[in-house]
Amino acid sequence: MNNYEIMMNGNVKIGEFAPEFEAQTTMGNIKLSDYKGKWVVLFSHPGDFTPVCTTEFIAFSKMNTYFENLNTCLLGLSIDSNASHLAWLYDICMRTGIKVPFPVIADRSGEIARRYGMVANEISNAETVRNVFIIDDKGVVRLILIYPMNVGRCIPEILRALTALQVADSNKLSTPANWVPCQPGIISPPQTFEALEKRKREIEKNQNGMTWYLSFQNVKDCEKIGQTSCEGNKLE
């Protein structure tokens, strides 16, 4: 599928490289490739000066340091103009004292929004819904969340999922339901009968599982995940 088809269909999938873009933001012009080597949380909102979006931007701003500690940069987006973004962020700052510390993309043509499938035409052809894309440090889409316009995002859950991805990668494990940072991860099931029997003996010895296909292992270096931040980013 070529870039034009992606742009028209919003056919971005987990495991694929995130489509490149260049855009004007509240912190200057950026390209997605500027963030190579860092994780990115790219999220869209329906519009500036809207109540749910305002609460989300305040929440993202308050949690920004936690994302930076995971070597992750936040990028907001809507099809409002850069002037509108600036006025809205200024209003938030004047009313709350909070300065939004990450760029907000002005996607006036809607090209980026449509390329990433952020516009739900059955709902609105002029507003982006609440999409979240977690893109890893190699530029690969690792997680996609889509919220309706009237439901605000849970920022701690986005942070938890990001941490789970990084811990799973670092430890070559999976994470179980309701996993929180530094809890044990799931070991990949054995693929041969001999390995199955070995795993069963390990579980009996270590008491670290339910059965041969579900066993756990403590994660390593959990507290060291993502120690770098966005401080070196050229935008700052």
C-alpha positions as a printed Julia matrix, in Angstrom:
236×3 Matrix{Float64}:
   0.0     0.0    0.0
   1.48    3.36  -1.03
   1.47    6.57   1.0
  -1.55    7.96  -0.84
  -3.63    4.88   0.0
  -2.51    5.07   3.62
  -3.42    8.75   3.73
  -6.9     8.09   2.35
  -7.65    4.92   4.3
  -5.87    5.6    7.59
  -4.55    2.06   7.39
  -1.87    2.25  10.1
  -1.3    -1.08  11.86
   0.59   -2.27  14.91
   4.01   -3.57  13.86
   4.35   -1.25  10.86
   6.58    1.79  10.6
   4.72    4.97  11.5
   4.18    7.15   8.41
   6.63   10.04   8.25
   5.29   13.59   8.37
   6.5    17.16   8.63
   4.37   19.71  10.45
   4.12   23.11  12.08
   3.74   22.95  15.87
   3.57   25.26  18.87
   7.32   24.62  19.28
   8.36   25.05  15.66
   8.47   22.76  12.64
   9.12   19.06  13.26
   9.43   15.79  11.4
   8.58   12.45  12.97
  12.06   11.26  12.05
  13.48   13.94  14.41
  12.47   11.58  17.22
  14.34    8.51  16.05
  15.94    6.89  19.08
  13.08    8.03  21.32
   9.62    6.64  21.89
   6.7     8.87  20.87
   3.12    9.1   22.12
   1.24   10.78  19.27
  -2.29   11.7   20.29
  -5.08   13.63  18.61
  -7.9    15.69  20.08
 -11.18   16.88  18.52
 -10.57   20.6   18.99
  -9.03   23.45  20.94
 -11.02   25.22  23.67
 -13.09   22.1   24.33
 -13.68   20.86  27.88
 -12.58   17.21  27.71
  -9.48   18.08  25.67
  -8.53   20.77  28.16
  -8.58   18.26  31.03
  -6.48   15.85  28.96
  -3.84   18.44  28.11
  -3.57   19.43  31.76
  -3.23   15.75  32.73
  -0.64   15.01  30.01
   1.33   18.1   31.06
   1.38   17.02  34.71
   2.61   13.55  33.7
   5.12   14.73  31.09
   8.16   14.11  33.32
   7.11   10.47  33.76
   6.98   10.03  29.98
  10.35   11.73  29.58
  11.84    9.35  32.15
  10.77    6.56  29.79
  12.65    8.19  26.89
   9.28    9.19  25.45
   8.11   12.44  23.87
   4.48   13.54  23.72
   3.06   15.0   20.5
  -0.48   16.42  20.37
  -2.42   17.02  17.16
  -5.64   18.5   15.86
  -6.72   20.18  12.63
  -6.96   23.56  14.37
  -4.5    26.28  13.34
  -1.24   26.98  15.11
  -2.62   30.34  16.21
  -5.6    28.57  17.79
  -3.3    26.1   19.55
  -1.17   28.93  20.94
  -4.2    30.88  22.16
  -5.63   27.79  23.85
  -2.35   26.82  25.53
  -1.93   30.42  26.69
  -5.44   30.37  28.16
  -4.66   27.11  30.01
  -1.46   28.64  31.36
  -3.19   31.84  32.5
  -5.98   29.93  34.28
  -3.96   27.08  35.81
  -0.3    28.11  35.73
   0.48   24.98  33.68
   2.67   25.4   30.59
   2.08   22.6   28.1
   5.63   21.21  27.71
   5.23   19.32  24.44
   4.5    20.32  20.81
   0.96   20.48  19.46
   0.72   19.86  15.72
  -1.4    22.14  13.53
  -2.71   19.74  10.88
  -4.85   22.24   8.97
  -5.09   20.14   5.8
  -5.95   17.01   7.77
  -3.3    15.07   5.87
  -1.6    13.65   8.95
  -4.92   12.91  10.65
  -6.21   10.98   7.66
  -2.92    9.17   7.14
  -3.13    7.89  10.71
  -6.89    7.27  10.65
  -7.63    9.96  13.22
 -10.79   11.22  11.48
 -13.94    9.13  11.85
 -16.03   10.27   8.9
 -19.19    8.66  10.25
 -18.91   10.99  13.25
 -17.28   14.08  11.8
 -15.23   14.91   8.72
 -13.73   17.99  10.35
 -12.61   16.77  13.78
 -10.05   14.24  14.95
 -11.21   11.65  17.45
  -9.12   10.71  20.51
  -6.47    8.46  18.98
  -3.26    7.42  20.72
  -0.3     5.9   18.88
   2.7     4.62  20.81
   5.68    4.56  18.45
   8.92    2.94  19.58
  12.47    4.22  19.26
  12.83    2.52  15.88
   9.74    4.23  14.46
   7.44    1.2   14.7
   3.8     1.54  15.82
   3.46   -0.6   18.95
   0.03    0.3   20.34
  -3.11    2.06  19.07
  -5.97    3.32  21.25
  -9.13    4.98  19.94
 -11.53    6.82  22.24
 -14.86    8.44  21.31
 -15.17   12.2   21.49
 -17.05   12.2   24.79
 -14.71    9.95  26.81
 -11.47   11.34  28.19
  -8.3     9.29  28.14
  -6.76    7.7   31.24
  -3.2     9.04  31.15
  -1.86    6.62  33.82
  -3.06    3.7   31.68
  -1.21    5.06  28.64
   1.9     5.39  30.8
   1.42    1.85  32.18
   1.05    0.4   28.68
   4.15    2.26  27.5
   6.13    0.91  30.46
   4.82   -2.61  29.78
   6.02   -2.44  26.18
   9.49   -1.32  27.2
   9.79   -3.87  30.01
   8.54   -6.68  27.75
  11.1    -5.72  25.09
  13.96   -5.45  27.56
  13.19   -8.75  29.29
  11.84  -10.68  26.29
   8.67  -11.42  28.27
   4.96  -10.68  28.07
   2.97   -8.88  30.75
  -0.18  -10.34  32.35
  -3.56   -8.73  32.94
  -3.46   -5.76  35.32
   0.36   -5.73  35.23
   1.98   -2.76  36.93
   5.66   -1.77  36.73
   8.2    -4.18  38.22
   5.76   -7.04  38.75
   6.79  -10.42  37.22
   6.29  -11.02  33.51
   5.09  -14.11  31.64
   7.69  -16.46  30.15
   7.03  -17.6   26.58
   5.47  -21.09  26.53
   7.74  -23.99  25.52
   7.54  -25.17  21.93
   8.61  -28.81  22.33
   7.49  -31.63  24.6
  10.98  -31.87  26.09
  10.9   -28.14  26.93
   7.39  -28.61  28.34
   8.61  -31.24  30.78
  11.57  -29.06  31.76
   9.26  -26.09  32.36
   6.97  -28.23  34.5
   9.92  -29.27  36.7
  11.03  -25.62  37.01
   7.54  -24.58  38.13
   7.43  -27.35  40.74
  10.83  -26.25  42.05
  10.37  -22.48  41.93
   6.6   -22.2   42.47
   6.51  -19.57  39.72
   3.57  -20.64  37.6
   0.18  -22.27  37.2
   1.09  -24.81  34.53
   3.62  -25.43  31.72
   2.07  -22.77  29.47
   1.71  -20.08  32.18
   4.76  -19.31  34.28
   6.34  -16.11  35.53
   9.75  -14.52  35.89
  10.87  -11.41  37.75
  11.8    -8.57  35.42
  15.32   -7.19  35.34
  16.38   -3.54  35.41
  12.77   -2.37  35.61
  13.74    0.83  37.41
  16.33    1.6   34.7
  13.93    1.48  31.77
  14.08    4.73  29.77
  16.52    6.71  31.88
  17.13    9.28  29.1
  14.66   12.09  28.37
  13.65   14.5   25.64
  16.13   17.13  26.82
  18.31   16.61  23.77
  15.44   17.13  21.35
  16.09   20.01  19.02
  12.71   21.53  19.82
  13.67   22.45  23.37
